[in-house]
Amino acid sequence: MQLRYHTLDVFTDTRFGGNPLAVVHDADGLSPEAMQQIAREFNLSETVFIVKPSNPAHSARVRIFTPGRELPFAGHPTVGTAILLAQLRAPLVNGERDAIIVLEEAIGAVRVGVRLRADAAPFAEFDAPKLPQKDGTLPARERLAGALGLLPREIGFENHTPQCFTSGNTFAYIPVNGLEAMGRAAINAGEWGSAFAPSQISGVYLYTRQCLHKASAFHARMFAPALGVPEDPATGAAAVGFAGVVDAFDDLPDGLHKRVIEQGYEMGRPSSIVLTLIVERGGLDTVRIGGNAVRVTEGTLEV
């Protein structure tokens, strides 16, 4: 059997930046085991398999696999797949096109707005299907620091303390006091499991307010060895949960708030995620994730 596939770089407007994504088309005939094998072969943070939607009014049903397991939801596969389907199914009219792509994911239907322009990289934005909620506790900062190769005094800044949030996937959010410490952070395999594995955490998201670019509000890194992803260049699902962190610590007034997150620089894959929070009556009402994506390769997969 031959299946067509594309790869894209997501959360970037430049090829060979951002987070690479593989998308396999017409995958209805593949078993979950075959999908997992193919995802392991691509060996990217995530591989998407497009199958026929349950609701014919929707654009597609998608299954999302890391090299290690299937996920109910992920951000960069949502953005990249929506942009790809819009490009393939919605030709430009007078050099532009706006489209709504509805993706059936295990977490539920996700509506994605896509903006296509002849003179710019495509952009997509979606409302998170679930708002972030606190989920569990983390050990003392001495153990967290040991697992990350940092000093305890480098964990935390201002009023920010380590937290766990979930929005379909659970992440540990670790504030780090500056870019120098962020650059030294690394997985300490000897202490990682005792610090993070018992909590069923998908990944560990480090962040600081010190940034490389003035337009950015936060600089981030994300480690997910349990998913087969030692480090991720851009993590939309973790950015959804991070909205809970920002809401909890930054005392946002009612209204719309945009925060640009830079990620992937330590890997040589610069990425930019647009996080939008809408606060109403003192509570987080909407979380929106946006970013660009560019196509890189296409081909045929023999299975």
SVG drawing of the C-alpha trace seen along z (x, -y; Angstrom):
<svg xmlns="http://www.w3.org/2000/svg" viewBox="-22 -45 47 48">
<polyline fill="none" stroke="black" stroke-width="0.4" points="0.0,0.0 1.2,-3.5 0.2,-6.5 1.0,-10.1 2.6,-12.3 3.8,-15.8 6.1,-17.3 5.8,-20.9 7.7,-23.1 5.3,-24.5 5.4,-27.7 7.8,-29.3 7.5,-31.2 10.9,-29.9 11.8,-26.4 14.1,-24.4 12.9,-26.3 10.0,-25.5 8.8,-22.0 8.8,-19.5 5.5,-17.6 4.7,-14.6 1.2,-14.2 0.1,-10.9 -3.0,-11.0 -5.8,-8.5 -4.6,-6.3 -7.9,-4.6 -6.4,-1.2 -3.6,-1.4 -3.9,0.2 -2.8,-1.7 0.3,0.5 1.2,-0.4 0.7,-4.1 3.0,-3.8 5.7,-2.1 5.5,-4.8 5.7,-7.6 8.7,-5.9 10.2,-5.8 9.7,-9.5 11.0,-10.1 9.6,-13.6 7.9,-15.0 4.5,-14.1 3.2,-12.4 -0.5,-12.9 -2.6,-10.3 -5.6,-11.6 -8.7,-9.4 -12.3,-9.9 -14.3,-12.0 -17.2,-10.6 -19.2,-13.7 -19.1,-14.4 -19.4,-18.1 -15.9,-18.1 -12.7,-18.3 -10.9,-15.2 -10.4,-12.9 -6.7,-12.9 -4.7,-10.5 -1.6,-12.0 1.4,-9.8 4.8,-10.7 7.6,-8.1 6.4,-6.6 2.6,-6.8 -0.7,-8.2 -1.9,-11.6 -5.4,-12.9 -4.5,-16.4 -1.4,-18.4 -0.9,-21.9 1.6,-21.9 -0.1,-18.9 -3.4,-20.9 -1.9,-24.0 0.2,-22.2 -2.6,-19.8 -5.1,-22.6 -2.8,-24.7 -2.0,-21.8 -5.6,-20.8 -6.6,-24.5 -3.8,-24.7 -4.8,-21.5 -8.6,-22.0 -9.1,-25.8 -7.3,-27.5 -6.4,-31.2 -8.8,-33.7 -7.1,-37.0 -4.1,-35.9 -5.8,-35.2 -8.1,-32.7 -9.6,-32.3 -10.8,-28.9 -12.3,-27.0 -10.9,-23.5 -12.6,-21.2 -10.4,-18.4 -11.8,-15.5 -9.2,-14.7 -9.5,-12.2 -10.1,-15.2 -13.0,-16.4 -13.7,-18.5 -11.2,-21.4 -12.1,-24.4 -9.1,-26.0 -9.1,-29.3 -6.6,-29.5 -5.3,-32.6 -3.6,-32.0 -1.9,-34.9 0.2,-34.7 3.0,-36.9 3.2,-35.5 3.5,-32.2 0.1,-30.6 -1.2,-31.3 -3.6,-29.2 -5.3,-29.7 -7.6,-27.6 -9.4,-27.8 -8.2,-25.1 -10.7,-22.3 -10.2,-22.2 -9.2,-25.0 -6.1,-24.3 -6.7,-23.0 -4.3,-22.3 -3.3,-18.7 -1.2,-17.2 1.8,-18.5 5.5,-18.5 8.4,-17.6 10.6,-20.2 12.7,-22.4 15.9,-20.7 14.6,-17.5 13.4,-19.4 16.7,-21.2 18.6,-17.9 16.5,-16.4 17.1,-19.4 20.8,-19.9 20.2,-23.2 20.7,-24.8 17.7,-25.1 18.1,-28.9 17.6,-28.9 14.1,-27.5 11.4,-30.2 11.2,-34.0 8.9,-36.8 5.8,-35.0 6.1,-32.1 6.6,-28.6 6.5,-25.1 3.0,-23.9 1.3,-21.1 -1.5,-21.9 -3.5,-19.7 -5.6,-20.5 -5.7,-17.1 -2.0,-16.4 -0.3,-17.1 2.8,-19.2 5.0,-20.3 5.7,-24.0 9.1,-25.1 9.9,-28.8 13.7,-29.5 15.3,-32.7 17.1,-33.6 18.4,-32.6 21.8,-31.5 20.2,-28.8 17.7,-27.9 20.6,-27.2 22.3,-24.9 19.1,-22.9 19.3,-19.2 17.7,-15.9 19.5,-14.2 18.5,-10.6 19.5,-9.4 17.0,-11.8 14.4,-12.4 12.2,-9.4 11.9,-10.0 11.0,-13.7 8.5,-13.5 7.5,-9.9 5.2,-9.2 3.0,-12.1 2.1,-10.8 3.5,-14.0 3.8,-14.1 6.5,-16.7 8.4,-19.3 8.1,-22.9 10.7,-25.4 10.1,-29.1 11.6,-32.5 10.6,-36.1 14.1,-36.8 13.9,-36.6 16.0,-36.8 13.5,-39.0 11.6,-42.1 8.4,-40.9 8.5,-37.8 7.0,-37.6 8.5,-34.2 11.3,-32.0 10.6,-28.3 12.0,-24.8 10.1,-21.4 11.5,-18.0 9.4,-14.9 11.5,-11.7 8.4,-9.6 6.9,-10.4 10.2,-9.6 10.9,-13.3 14.1,-14.3 13.3,-18.0 10.6,-19.6 11.2,-22.7 7.7,-24.1 4.9,-22.8 1.3,-24.1 -0.4,-21.7 2.0,-22.9 1.3,-26.5 -2.4,-25.8 -1.6,-24.7 0.9,-27.6 -2.1,-29.9 -3.2,-28.5 0.2,-29.5 0.0,-33.0 -3.5,-33.4 -2.6,-32.1 0.5,-34.3 0.2,-37.4 -3.1,-38.8 -4.6,-39.6 -7.5,-42.0 -10.6,-41.2 -10.0,-41.4 -7.8,-39.9 -4.1,-39.3 -1.6,-38.2 1.8,-36.6 4.4,-35.5 6.4,-32.4 9.8,-31.8 11.1,-28.2 13.5,-25.9 16.5,-28.2 18.7,-25.9 18.0,-23.2 18.7,-25.5 14.9,-25.4 13.6,-28.9 9.9,-28.9 7.2,-31.4 3.8,-30.6 1.1,-33.2 -0.8,-32.6 -4.0,-34.5 -5.9,-34.5 -9.4,-36.0 -10.3,-36.7 -13.9,-37.4 -15.3,-38.1 -11.9,-37.4 -11.5,-34.0 -9.9,-32.4 -12.6,-32.1 -10.7,-31.2 -7.2,-30.1 -6.2,-30.4 -3.0,-29.1 -1.7,-30.5 1.3,-30.2 2.6,-29.9 3.6,-26.7 5.5,-26.1 5.5,-23.0 8.9,-21.3 8.6,-17.9 6.1,-15.5 6.3,-12.0 5.0,-8.4 5.2,-6.0 5.4,-2.3 3.5,-0.3"/>
</svg>
